[in-house]
């Protein structure tokens, strides 16, 4: 059904299939949670539609982005500068999330890097 929906909605044509699959999975999870909750609480309300057809975030897992030199991230052929004290080329990036918050575009990067902790016993 997703290819048909992608053709039906103009804004969806800008997204790759992974992003659309993630949105559909999140929406399914929201309704599943609602249906489970409504069994216990009849006053529960279904997930509401976001204003202006905006999503709270769009995720790209496993693919859909490219990291270039100088921490330039390209998502759906749109380049932008990622501001961080980390070197993105050294990270094992698993997912990239983009969201619009307080009139700013924010990008969260989910990584799979081993963190070594020192154990201090007193």
N, C-alpha and C positions, 0 to 999 in steps of 0.2 A: 504493500500500500504506500510505502514511503516515496517511491519514484513518482506515483500519481499525485501525491500531495505536493511534492517538490515542484511539479509542473503547474499545479493549481495556484500556488501562492508565490508571488513575485519575490518577496524577501527570502524565501527558502532557497531560491536559485543561487544565492550568494554563498550558501553553506555547502560544505562537503558532506558526504553521506554519513561519516562518523559523527559529526556534530548533530545532524538530524536524528540519528539513532539515539544519541545520548539524551536529547531533548524528549524524544518519545518515551524512553525508559524512565526518565524523571517524572514525566506526566503520568505514566502508568503507575509508578510507585505512589504518587500523591493520591490518585483515585483509589488505589488498593488500600492505602492507609485510611482514607475517608470511609470506605465501605466497612472496614473492620471496626472503626470507631463508632459509626452510626449504629452498630449492633448493641453497643454498650450505652451510648448516649444519643438519644433521638434528636437532640438539639444540635448535633454536629452539622457543620455546613461543608458543602463540597469545595474543592479548590476553586479559587476565583480566577477569573481571566485577568491577566496583567493589562494595565492601561496601555493604550497605543500599540498593542501587540508586541510589546518589548518583553524580553526574557530577563530574568534576574541574572543569569549567566549562561554562557555558551561554552561547552567543553569540547576539546579535541583530545581524545586519548589515542595513543600509539602513532598517530600520523596527523597530517594536516598543517604542520608547521615546519619551518626550516630555521635553523640558527646560523647566522652569518657572523663575520668578524665584527668586532666592536659592539657585541651584544645587540645586534639587529635581529629581530624576530620577524619572520614573514609568515603571516597567517592568511590563507585564501588570497595569496598574491598581494597582500597589503603589508608593506614593511613599516615597522616602528621601532623606536629605540627603547630597550628595556633598561631601566635605571636600577642598578643593584650594585652591591659591593662584591658580588659573587661573579666568577667567570662561568658563564653559561655553558661554554664548550667543555668544561670539566665535569658537568653534572649529568647524571643518567635521568633524563627527563622522561616521565611517564605520561604526563597530561599537561595541557595548557588550558587555562580557563580565562575567559575574558568577560568582564561585566562593566556596566555603566552605573556608577555610583556618584551622587552629588555632582552631576555634570562633568565627570571625569571618566575616562576609560582606564580600567585597572586590569592588570594581567597577573594571574596567579600561576605559578609553575609548581607542579607536583613532581618530586624527584624520588628516586630509589637509590639513595646513597647510604653506605654503611657509616654509622657514627660510632666512633670508639669513645667509651667513657672510662674515666679513671675511677676506681673504687677507693674511697678513703674511709677507713675504719678507725673510729676513735676509741 
